[in-house]
Amino acid sequence: MKLYSWNVNGIRAVLKKGELQAFLQEHNPDILCLQETKANRDQVELDLPQYHEFFNSAERKGYAGTAILSKTEPLNVAYNIPDEIASKYELEDGYGPGNSEGRVTALEFDDFWVVTVYTPNSKGDLSRLEYRDKHWDPAFLEYMNKLQEKKPVLFCGDLNVAHEAIDLARPKENEGKHGYTKEERAGFDKMQAAGFVDTFRAAFPDKTEAYTWWTAWGGARANNVGWRIDYWLASESIAEKVKNPQIIATQMGSDHCPVSIEVS
């Protein structure tokens, strides 16, 4: 089974460019997880009868949102972080209720859960760092732990953090900046401590210049001055069945590129 994750930075834009269609034709994913869809389903011209579609759109128009396309019909579908966890961690700040942004979609299958997440950005002025550190990250991790009590979890998406220095081209220059603060990196540490494996780094512990996002400025993508902030993480109980993690850096259409795994 081939599973892909892609922050499309606007599904309508990537469709208009023809890039999503080309991607589907070339890769033919069994499951495709999307982030930053920025659209309701009725705003998207998409005819994919081979897929079951699950869209979780933000209440705010043209913002955030996630979706999953799956060839296999899931046993269950869940949107957002459960209310009891969201309430516990007070998932609301000056930007609004965290569960109104369509940031989490989960599908249950026979042998595992697949979850896609678009983690809130801590913002250039770090105005959302405390929310990220004290509220969102622990709430999302508690939800993943709750799911993996039932069966293994494969979760993916734009986590908006480069975990280690190897995961961005210019770590010294970006130390303490959004996406590379000690708080955000510690949040990733806690996911690993809870038993979630970074599948790409487990397979390629020393691989450099492996990035999934590039700023639009200064020829960053052409020069591969990027960040690895898009991931597939797997419960330890299923990690050994995950093969061939890949970063598809040649796929255009977004400022992010897809990342993929295969599950045997």
KOLRO-756976 format. One record per atom (N, C-alpha, C): x, y, z; residue in one letter. Coordinates in steps of 0.1 Angstrom, whole numbers, plus 5000, padded with zeros to 4 digits. Each point is the difference from the previous one (the first is absolute). Layout:
% residues N
XYZA...
END
This chain:
% residues 264
500849885000M499250125000M500950125000M499750094991K500850134998K499250115006K500650075010L499450115007L500950134997L499350114997Y500650124997Y499450115008Y500850105003S499650125007S500550134992S499250104999W500450124993W499350125005W500750105004N499450135002N500050074987N498750014995V499950064986V499950155000V499950065011N499950155001N498950054991N498849945001G498950044992G499749894989G499049925003I499749894990I499550064987I499350115000R499550054988R501150054991R501050065007A501250054992A500849884994A500249905007V500849894995V499249924989V498750005001L499249944989L500050094988L499950135002K500150094988K501349994993K501149985007K501349984994K500149864993K499149915003G500149874994G500949905008G500650055011E501049935007E499449885008E498850025006L499449895008L499649894990L499550034989Q499649904990Q501249924996Q501150074997A501249934995A500649915011A499950055012F500549935012F499249875002F498750014999L499249885002L500249904989L500250044988Q500249914988Q501449935002Q501050085004E501349945001E500249905012E499450045012H500349935012H498949905004H498850034996N498849925003N500049955015N499950105009P500049965014P498849925004P500249915010D498949935006D499350105010D500850085007I499550105009I500750134997I499350114999L500750134998L499450095011L500950055009C499750095010C500450144996C499150105001L500350134996L499950105012L500850104999Q499950115010Q499950134993Q499550105007E499850144995E499250004987E498949935001T499249994988T499350144997T499750085009K499550134998K498750014993K499149895001A498850004992A499049905007A498750034998N499049905003N499949914988N499449885002R499949904990R499250054988R499050085002D499150054989D500750114992D501250045004Q500750104993Q501149944991Q500149865000V501149934994V499449924988V500650024988E499649924989E500949885000E499549895005L500849885002L499149884997L500349924990D499349884996D500949885001D500049935012L500949895002L499149885006L499349934991P499149905005P500749885006P501349994998Q500849895007Q500350035014Q499750125005Y500350035014Y498850045008Y500049965012H499150055011H500750135004H499250115002E500550135003E499550055014E500950055007F499750055013F500750145002F499250104999F500450145001F499750065014F500950075006N499850075013N500550144998N499050094997S500350134996S499950105012S500850104999A499950115011A498750084998A499550045012E498950094999E500350134993E501250055002R500550124993R500349964985R499550084991K500149974986K501550014995K500449914992G501350014994G501149985009G499949925011Y501049995010Y500149865005Y501249955003A500349885006A499349884993A499549905008G499249894995G500949884996G499449885002T500649884996T499149914993T500549904993A499149904993A500849874999A499349894998I500649874997I499249944988I500749954990L499449924990L500549865002L499149905000S500349865002S499349914991S500849914994K499349904991K499349905009K500449975012T499349915009T499150085009T498749955001E499150075009E500449975014E500150115009P500449985014P498949945008P500349955012L499049955009L499450125007L500850105003N499550125007N500750124995N499450125002V500650134996V499850095012V501050075004A500050105011A500650134995A499350115003Y500550134997Y500450085012Y501150075000N500550095010N500549925013N500550075009I500449945013I498749995009I499849885006P498849985008P499750125010P498850035001D499650115009D500549995014D500149885006E500449995014E501550045001E500849964989I501450045000I500250154997I499250044990A500150154996A499750095012A498949965008S499750075012S501150005011S500549885002K501149995010K501250094997K500350014987Y501250084997Y499650144995Y498850045001E499550134996E500550044986E499549934990L500450024986L499350124994L500350125006E499550124994E500950115004E500350094991D500850115003D499550124991D500850104999G499650124993G499749984985G500549894995Y499749964986Y498749934998Y499449955012G498749934999G500149865006G498949935000P500049865005P500849914991P500949925006G500949914992G499249904993G498949965005N499249904993N499150054989N500150134997S499250064990S500950024987S501249955000E500950024989E500249884991E499349895003G500149884992G501449944999G500750005011R501449965000R500349855002R499049925004V500249865002V498949924994V500449894992T499149914995T500649865002T499149905005A500549875004A499149904994A500649894994L499249894994L500549875007L499149925004E500349875006E499849894990E501149924999F499949884991F500249875008F500049894994D500149875007D501250005010D501150044995D501349985007D500650125006D499550124996F500750125005F499050124998F500450115006W499450134998W500950084990W499550084992V500750094992V499550145004V500950095004V499650135004V500850104993V499450114995T500750114994T499850135009T501050075001V500050125009V500750124993V499450125001Y500650124996Y500350085013Y501149995006T500450065012T500050154999T499550075010P500050155000P501450054999P500350104992N501250074999N500250095012N501150015006S500250085011S500250154997S500050034987K500050144994K501450065001K500350094991G501350064999G500450085012G499050065007D500250075013D499949915012D499849874998L499849905010L498850035009L499050074994S498850035008S499149885002S500349894993R499249885003R500949885005R501250045005L500949905005L499449945013L499650085009E499449955013E498849914997E499250044991Y498849914997Y500549874994Y501050014992R500549874994R500649925011R500850055008D500849935010D499249955012D499150085005K499249965012K498649944997K499550024988H498749964997H499949904989H500450054988W499849914988W500849875001W501350025001D500949884999D499649895011D499850045013P499649895009P498649954998P499150084994A498749954997A500049904989A500850034989F500149914989F500749875004F501050015008L500749885005L499149915008L499250065009E499149925008E499049934991E499550074990Y499149934990Y500749894993Y501250014996M500749894993M500249895010M500450035012N500149895010N498749935002N498950075001K498749945001K499749904989K500350054988L499749914988L500949885000L501350015004Q500849894999Q499849905012Q499250035009E499649915010E499149894994E499350044989K499149914993K500749924989K500850074992K500849934989K501150104996K501049954992P501150094996P499550124992P500850105001V499750134993V501150034991V499650054988L500950064990L499550144999L500750105004F499650144999F501050084992F499450094992C500950074990C499550155000C500850084993G499650134997G501150105002G499650134999D500850115002D500150035015D501149965006L500150025015L500650145003L500450074990N500550145002N501250005010N500849904999V501250015008V501149914993V501250065000A501249924996A500649945013A500049875001H500449945013H501450025004H500949984991E501550005003E500750094990E501250035003A500850094991A500149944986A500049874999I500149944987I498850024991I498950045007D498750024993D499750144994D501050085000L499950134993L501450044995L499950084989A501350044994A500850095008A499450095008R500750105007R499650015015R500449905007P499549995014P500650115009P501250044998K500550115009K499350134998K499750034987E499350134997E498650005005E499449885002N498649995003N499749955015N501149995007E499949965014E499050105008E499049945006G499150085008G498950074992G500049984986K498950064992K498949904998K498950044996H498849924999H500349884991H499649885005G500349884993G501349935005G500850075008Y501249955005Y500450055014Y498950025008T500250045014T500249875008T500650025012K500249895009K498749945004K498950085001E498749955005E499449914989E500150044988E499449924989E500849874998E501350015001R500849884999R499849905011R499850065012A499749925012A498649934998A499150064994G498749944997G500249874991G500950014991F500349894991F500749895009F500950045008D500649905009D499049925008D499050075005K498949935008K499249904991K499850034988M499449904991M500849884999M501350024998Q500949884999Q500149925014Q500050085011A500049935013A498749925002A498950044994A498749935001A500049884991A501149974992G500049884992G499750024985G500150134995F499750024986F501450024993F500149934989V501350004993V499950094988V501050084998D500250084988D500549914989D499149964991T500349894991T501150034991T500150134995F501050044991F501450005007F500150065011R501250015007R500549865005R499049915004A500449875004A500749924988A499550034988A500649934988A501350074995A500050135002F501250084995F500550095011F500749945010P500450085012P501050114997P500749994989D501050104997D499850084987D498949984994K499750064987K499850155002K500850074993T499950155000T499350054987T499750135001E499450074988E498749934996E499349955010A498749934997A498950095006A499450084992Y499150105004Y498649984994Y499050065007T498749994994T499350134999T500650115004W499450134999W501150104997W499750104991W500950104996W499350144999W500650105005T499450134999T500050044985T499050094997A499950044986A501150114996A500750045010W501050114998W501449954997W500750084992G501449984998G500549874994G499149944991G500449884993G500249885010G499350005011A500349905010A499849864995A498949984992R499849864996R501049964989R500350094991A501049964990A501349975006A500350075011N501349975007N499949905011N498849955002N499849905011N500350055013N499750135003V500150065013V498749985007V499849895007G498649965005G500049955014G498849955003W499849955014W499249874998W500349905008R499249885001R499050025011R498750034997I499050025010I498849924997I500049914990D498949914997D500549865002D499149925007Y500549885006Y498949894999Y500549875000W499249895004W500649945013W499249995010L500449945013L499149875002L500649905006A499449885002A500149945014A499049955005S500149935013S501149894999S500749985011E501149905000E499549864996E498749975003S499549874998S499849974985S500050114992I499849984985I501250054992I500950075007A501150064993A500949914991A500149875005E500849914992E499349964987E498750024999K499349974988K500050124990K500650115004V500150124991V501349994992V499850014987K501149994991K500150124991K501250024994N500250094989N499550145003N500350075011P499650145002P500750094990P499250094993Q500650084990Q499650145001Q500850094995I499750144998I499950034985I498950044995I499850014985I500350154997I501250045000A500450144999A499850054986A499849914990T499850044986T498650054997T499149975010Q498550034998Q499850155003Q499650074989M499750145002M498550035003M499750125001G498650045002G499750075013G501049985010S499850055013S501450045005S500050085011D501350035006D500549885009D499249905002H500349875006H500149894989H500749895002C499949894991C499449885008C499549904993P499449885007P501149925006P499649935011V500849895006V499249885001V500749884999S499249884999S500749885007S499249905003I500449885006I499349884993I500549885002E499349884996E499849915013E498849945001V499749925011V499749864995V500849905005S499849874996S499049925009S
END
